[in-house]
Amino acid sequence: QTGAAARHDGAPAGAFHVSGQVLTEQGQPAPHIEVIATLTHLFEPPEASAPPDVEGLEWSTLTDAAGAFRLVGLFDGEYSVRTRESHAYPGSASSTIRAGADDVKLVVVQQRTIWIDGYVADPQGQPLGDVWVSPGHAAEPVTASDAGGGFSFLLTVRSDRVEVLTLR
């Protein structure tokens, strides 16, 4: 059983629906994620129950324990379906679909904080102090190595790995 969708403005509802699932990047269900459908294009002829200026209206629901969602009361049209950003999932997953779709898959990327520590040395293995360390080529330095070459810092990431550390 998925959560019931609600129109944000309480206006009359249409006869269409959209359903699917929100998953993590590891393919696991993402429960309790808000899913929002925004009508971007109403197909012709408009339904008799459709109010004027219907484009831009939103419907929303929460995913269930299995990450499933079902948005009901939609009009025949094209929708932008997205997840709402949260602390655990700071990015929004989105897709453009037609009303009536039953297999929408949205993948959210979880944010993690990881501890990174290391050692900076010259080619002969001697420690190098005062070397700035940053989590990528374009990133601002976050710390400098100490006199013994050691460094450590916390880094918030949106995937399972950090691919590049830059030394300056």
Buried (B, 14 or more C-beta within 10 A) or exposed (E): EBBEBBBEEEEEBBEBBBBBBBBBBEEEBBEEBBBBBBBEEBEEEBBEEBEEEBEEBBBBBBBBEEBBBBBBBBBBBBBBBBBEBBEBBEBBBEBEBBBEBEEBEBBBBBBEEEEBEBEBBEEEEEBBEEBBBBBEEEEEBBBBBBEEBEBEBEBEBEEEEEEEBEBE
